[in-house]
């Protein structure tokens, strides 16, 4: 999140920001970007599954649903940063999103 808001860098995430602007003439790039976003989502899911296995999260945790939620949240966070939303507001949103994590058993 902090990288998304650096004043001397482009705001947001290039992979997320370019999703809507890739023309049909660039199908290879469009495919690569989509695969990258899906891979990032899978990495989040894998980490949540690991947390369930290690007892950091309850056994009943829906790692897939939670991973999809956090991936969508991160994509939205990137768009908000690109739109110039203040870092303090983005951080407040992160704190709210973290309440979606269930407590360990």
Rosetta silent file (secondary structure, phi, psi, omega in degrees, C-alpha in Angstrom):
SEQUENCE: XXXXXXXXXXXXXXXXXXXXXXXXXXXXXXXXXXXXXXXXXXXXXXXXXXXXXXXXXXXXXXXXXXXXXXXXXXXXXXXXXXXXXXXXXXXXXXXXXXXXXXXXX
SCORE:     score description
SCORE:     0.000 S_00000001
   1 L     0.000  -40.511 -179.360    0.000    0.000    0.000 S_00000001
   2 L   -64.374  -36.521  177.731    2.805    2.402    0.806 S_00000001
   3 H   -64.504  -31.893  179.806    4.376    1.793   -2.610 S_00000001
   4 H   -64.756  -21.600 -170.243    1.064    2.699   -4.243 S_00000001
   5 H  -113.697   10.337 -179.151    1.232    6.176   -2.673 S_00000001
   6 L   -67.450  126.998 -175.849    4.836    7.279   -3.161 S_00000001
   7 L   -65.368  -25.162 -178.138    4.828   10.835   -4.545 S_00000001
   8 L   -95.220    6.791  179.452    7.865   10.211   -6.762 S_00000001
   9 L  -124.954  159.122  173.868    6.451    7.001   -8.316 S_00000001
  10 L   -59.849  141.465 -177.301    3.402    6.244  -10.457 S_00000001
  11 L   -78.080  145.866  176.473    0.371    5.739   -8.213 S_00000001
  12 L    79.876 -158.047 -176.103   -1.227    2.312   -7.852 S_00000001
  13 L  -120.649  126.740 -178.247   -0.156   -0.912   -9.539 S_00000001
  14 H   -59.190  -40.255 -177.336    0.668   -1.109  -13.246 S_00000001
  15 H   -64.253  -38.812  178.056   -0.697   -4.646  -13.565 S_00000001
  16 H   -76.814  -45.847 -175.876   -4.060   -3.606  -12.130 S_00000001
  17 H   -63.651  -33.157 -177.032   -4.199   -0.173  -13.755 S_00000001
  18 H   -82.247   -6.713 -176.843   -3.471   -1.496  -17.233 S_00000001
  19 H   -56.919  -39.866 -175.762   -6.224   -4.124  -17.074 S_00000001
  20 H   -89.589   -9.222 -172.839   -8.827   -1.821  -18.571 S_00000001
  21 L  -111.201    4.184  179.417   -6.586   -0.076  -21.072 S_00000001
  22 L   -81.236  125.841 -177.910   -5.011   -2.915  -23.060 S_00000001
  23 L   -77.189  163.182  178.992   -6.324   -2.920  -26.613 S_00000001
  24 H   -62.623  -22.153  178.451   -7.488   -6.021  -28.454 S_00000001
  25 H   -69.771  -14.337 -177.128   -4.359   -5.705  -30.604 S_00000001
  26 H  -115.140   50.851 -177.690   -2.285   -6.669  -27.569 S_00000001
  27 H   -58.779  -35.511  179.311   -3.852   -9.993  -26.632 S_00000001
  28 H   -63.196  -42.172  178.735   -0.515  -11.420  -25.476 S_00000001
  29 H   -68.164  -43.060  178.931   -0.051   -8.574  -23.008 S_00000001
  30 H   -58.595  -43.721  179.393   -3.680   -8.791  -21.908 S_00000001
  31 H   -65.163  -44.050  179.697   -3.262  -12.526  -21.277 S_00000001
  32 H   -61.009  -45.083  179.961    0.000  -12.021  -19.366 S_00000001
  33 H   -61.512  -43.890  179.197   -1.556   -9.350  -17.157 S_00000001
  34 H   -63.104  -43.265  178.943   -4.570  -11.552  -16.397 S_00000001
  35 H   -63.117  -39.450  178.861   -2.321  -14.511  -15.575 S_00000001
  36 H   -62.609  -43.994  179.406   -0.217  -12.319  -13.291 S_00000001
  37 H   -65.094  -41.986  178.423   -3.301  -11.142  -11.400 S_00000001
  38 H   -65.132  -38.113  178.218   -4.599  -14.714  -11.085 S_00000001
  39 H   -64.218  -41.274  178.240   -1.189  -15.879   -9.905 S_00000001
  40 H   -63.409  -41.580  177.147   -1.130  -13.193   -7.225 S_00000001
  41 H   -60.351  -44.673 -179.599   -4.595  -14.289   -6.091 S_00000001
  42 H   -63.637  -35.937  177.345   -3.422  -17.902   -5.917 S_00000001
  43 H   -63.450  -38.640  177.228   -0.403  -16.866   -3.839 S_00000001
  44 H   -65.222  -46.190  179.202   -2.723  -15.215   -1.330 S_00000001
  45 H   -60.268  -45.472  179.762   -4.921  -18.331   -1.218 S_00000001
  46 H   -59.862  -40.589  179.803   -1.880  -20.574   -0.781 S_00000001
  47 H   -67.406  -38.323  177.579   -0.639  -18.450    2.121 S_00000001
  48 H   -66.313  -39.303  176.473   -4.048  -18.546    3.785 S_00000001
  49 H   -62.033  -40.755  177.184   -4.148  -22.347    3.404 S_00000001
  50 H   -61.755  -40.591  178.938   -0.714  -22.514    5.005 S_00000001
  51 H   -64.807  -35.585  175.922   -2.018  -20.382    7.874 S_00000001
  52 H   -65.987  -46.201 -179.100   -4.914  -22.817    8.351 S_00000001
  53 H   -60.783  -37.362 -176.820   -2.507  -25.780    8.357 S_00000001
  54 H   -85.819   -5.658  179.847   -0.231  -24.132   10.921 S_00000001
  55 L    88.381    3.719  176.843   -3.106  -23.104   13.188 S_00000001
  56 L   -68.495  -28.781  176.528   -2.704  -19.367   12.576 S_00000001
  57 L  -124.867  152.400 -179.804   -6.275  -19.404   11.219 S_00000001
  58 L   -60.565  151.230 -179.230   -9.181  -21.649   12.254 S_00000001
  59 L   -59.321  -29.850 -177.656   -9.617  -24.952   10.425 S_00000001
  60 L   -82.278    3.832 -178.121  -13.021  -23.825    9.107 S_00000001
  61 L   -62.672  132.123  174.755  -11.515  -20.802    7.305 S_00000001
  62 L   -84.672   87.221 -175.792  -12.597  -20.496    3.665 S_00000001
  63 H   -62.535  -37.255 -179.992   -9.117  -19.818    2.270 S_00000001
  64 H   -65.866  -49.845 -179.539  -10.372  -19.606   -1.321 S_00000001
  65 H   -63.722  -42.493  179.570  -13.121  -17.114   -0.552 S_00000001
  66 H   -66.795  -39.226  177.693  -10.909  -15.086    1.751 S_00000001
  67 H   -64.591  -42.811  176.860   -8.101  -15.094   -0.811 S_00000001
  68 H   -62.930  -39.733  178.388  -10.432  -13.909   -3.555 S_00000001
  69 H   -60.345  -50.217 -177.558  -11.712  -11.198   -1.213 S_00000001
  70 H   -67.800  -34.876  176.624   -8.238   -9.902   -0.401 S_00000001
  71 H   -63.867  -45.719  178.300   -7.129  -10.029   -4.049 S_00000001
  72 H   -63.004  -40.029  177.923  -10.176   -8.001   -5.086 S_00000001
  73 H   -61.358  -45.441 -179.974   -9.534   -5.620   -2.196 S_00000001
  74 H   -63.618  -38.065  176.905   -5.900   -5.116   -3.251 S_00000001
  75 H   -63.369  -43.670  178.136   -6.962   -4.443   -6.831 S_00000001
  76 H   -64.711  -37.680  177.743   -9.438   -1.851   -5.600 S_00000001
  77 H   -60.852  -40.780  178.407   -6.803   -0.339   -3.332 S_00000001
  78 H   -62.455  -43.608  179.399   -4.556    0.123   -6.352 S_00000001
  79 H   -63.845  -43.327  178.883   -7.303    1.896   -8.288 S_00000001
  80 H   -60.868  -42.593  178.487   -8.031    4.150   -5.319 S_00000001
  81 H   -62.427  -42.347  179.024   -4.331    5.042   -5.025 S_00000001
  82 H   -62.641  -33.756  179.389   -4.174    5.858   -8.730 S_00000001
  83 L   -77.999   -3.263  175.445   -7.199    8.113   -8.259 S_00000001
  84 L    91.385   14.154  177.379   -5.307   10.030   -5.578 S_00000001
  85 L   -62.469  137.723 -176.449   -7.097    8.817   -2.455 S_00000001
  86 L   -60.622  143.803  179.586   -5.049    9.812    0.585 S_00000001
  87 H   -57.284  -36.166 -179.966   -2.751    7.208    2.070 S_00000001
  88 H   -62.560  -38.082  177.810   -4.437    7.659    5.458 S_00000001
  89 H   -70.232  -39.025  178.125   -7.796    6.643    3.970 S_00000001
  90 H   -64.387  -41.708  178.196   -6.256    3.645    2.225 S_00000001
  91 H   -63.983  -38.849  176.515   -4.624    2.555    5.469 S_00000001
  92 H   -62.015  -40.241  178.007   -7.961    2.904    7.273 S_00000001
  93 H   -65.298  -38.690  177.224   -9.529    0.661    4.618 S_00000001
  94 H   -61.148  -44.183  179.641   -6.741   -1.892    5.109 S_00000001
  95 H   -61.145  -38.032  176.777   -7.433   -1.947    8.841 S_00000001
  96 H   -67.804  -44.723 -178.761  -11.117   -2.626    8.164 S_00000001
  97 H   -60.277  -36.237 -179.332  -10.299   -5.348    5.612 S_00000001
  98 H   -64.867  -19.500  177.342   -8.063   -7.112    8.112 S_00000001
  99 H   -69.168  -12.373  176.856  -11.080   -7.629   10.366 S_00000001
 100 H   -73.224  -17.636  178.730  -12.215  -10.227    7.802 S_00000001
 101 L   -72.602  124.645  178.427   -9.456  -12.533    9.030 S_00000001
 102 L   -71.848  154.697  178.357  -10.900  -15.037   11.491 S_00000001
 103 L   -81.097  147.912  178.694   -9.198  -15.512   14.837 S_00000001
 104 L   -62.241  153.008  179.526   -7.261  -18.708   15.485 S_00000001
 105 L   -61.434    0.000    0.000   -9.008  -21.469   17.422 S_00000001
